[in-house]
Amino acid sequence: MKKTTPIKVGIIGIGRAGYEMHINELANYRNLFQVVACCDIDAERRKLAADATGAKTYDNFADMLKHPDLELVSIVSRSPDHLKHTKMALKAGKIVFLEKPIAMNYAEAKKLKALDAKYPGKIFLRHNRRIEPAFQHVREIMQSGLLGKIHLVKLHRHFFQRRKDWQTILDCGGGLLNNWGPHLVDHAIRMVDAPISEIWSDLQLISSLGDAEDHIKLLLKGNNGRVVDLELSYGSAITMPQYVVYGNRGALTCDGEKIILKYVEPNYKFKVGEAERTTPPFGAVSYNPEPIPWVEKTIEVAPPSKLGMGDIYKCLYQAIRDNVAFPITLDEGVEIVKVCDRIRKNTAYEYPKPGNIYKFPPENS
Ligand SMILES: NC(=O)c1ccc[n+]([C@@H]2O[C@H](COP(=O)([O-])OP(=O)(O)OC[C@H]3O[C@@H](n4cnc5c(N)ncnc54)[C@H](O)[C@@H]3O)[C@@H](O)[C@H]2O)c1
């Protein structure tokens, strides 16, 4: 068996993501990672982290960066602090695993690119939904040609939540576009699978208690003619399938667990190949009597990679130690931020107080 050299990791931000995701995921890969340091401004959170990992804890990030063994830093602080913390960690010679949103806007994303040029190969993006099983599997079916040429993809993540935390407040870096947005905008860009030629978007505030958007509608058109129609919403009490894909030889829907397929076998050739200018006979309801030999089946979501979202740290280990390509590149992450910026600029959404129209970015930013 191949010998592994565990990566010594420190985490900044022992919040919902730092504690419930990063620490839990790292616990599944104790042979690959050792959590040696954790930083949070909250003493209770530091105690939780120490109890769960045995790591040394810090109330100050600059102090944590002086830990002599630290090789990798996971940045799980609030979104507006991501760039600042990345810069500090890189300057201290560390590898960075950066949570989404990787930047608050495209100007910040360009600064990340500059940092990458200065410290090459040190920034990895935690876009863990890139390896979400249903996304991987649906995309693999799309690319296989089973459904023919794909013309329309509908992506839905519908919830109804009256959230009231900082993720709902604009000047805290909140809003659904910074929260779930980067994951789903990434999915939408991948599923266009061509350079984007048109973008239409709408942001609204429906049910959350802050002042930031909690409902996103996005249409992307690629120069391959394909349209991806995304709805990501905390204001949708009735849900739709996560994926609906239409091609010229079939379609699929997927709820995240199962994929329902309806398609014509790829090697089947239709007999009637041309339209006729003559008047059709009476009773020819479909104007083409040739039957369509549909195959209909339901399969479990099971992507060939067998990776689940919790395996992102395994991918990170392989990238750092074995030089295996990481699932998402910095350029892809930067493109997501660029599209999010366009979405904000496209939209002026109405704040509940009459006449108060918010424009992005907020006037004082
Ligand atoms: N990839 C994902 O699936 C995913 C899921 C959830 C959150 N996130 C991202 O993770 C980040 C954190 O989100 P969260 O839900 O855990 O937030 P949270 O508010 O629950 O946690 C943030 C933590 O950071 C600490 N903190 C704040 N400023 C600090 C500082 N200067 N130094 C040290 N500690 C500091 C807070 O005390 C808190 O414990 C966000 O950027 C969010 O977008 C990603």
The ligand as an ORCA input file, in Angstrom:
! r2SCAN-3c Opt
* xyz 0 1
  N     -19.117     25.074      0.395
  C     -20.224     25.024      1.090
  O     -21.060     24.149      0.881
  C     -20.498     26.053      2.170
  C     -21.563     25.850      3.063
  C     -21.773     26.805      4.055
  C     -20.978     27.942      4.130
  N     -19.983     28.119      3.221
  C     -19.134     29.348      3.293
  O     -18.357     29.307      4.489
  C     -18.202     30.613      5.022
  C     -18.648     30.590      6.491
  O     -20.026     30.318      6.517
  P     -20.731     29.750      7.835
  O     -22.116     29.366      7.460
  O     -19.883     28.730      8.499
  O     -20.753     31.077      8.738
  P     -20.828     31.147     10.328
  O     -21.229     32.538     10.653
  O     -21.613     30.022     10.881
  O     -19.284     30.918     10.766
  C     -18.266     31.845     10.597
  C     -17.285     31.664     11.767
  O     -16.164     32.506     11.547
  C     -15.829     33.114     12.790
  N     -15.119     34.346     12.460
  C     -15.641     35.480     11.917
  N     -14.659     36.382     11.721
  C     -13.502     35.803     12.143
  C     -12.157     36.244     12.202
  N     -11.801     37.437     11.761
  N     -11.234     35.381     12.690
  C     -11.587     34.158     13.108
  N     -12.862     33.696     13.099
  C     -13.799     34.512     12.609
  C     -17.167     33.311     13.496
  O     -17.015     33.453     14.895
  C     -17.894     32.020     13.117
  O     -17.654     30.984     14.048
  C     -19.038     31.543      4.138
  O     -18.205     32.240      3.274
  C     -19.966     30.613      3.378
  O     -20.281     31.100      2.088
  C     -19.723     27.196      2.272
*
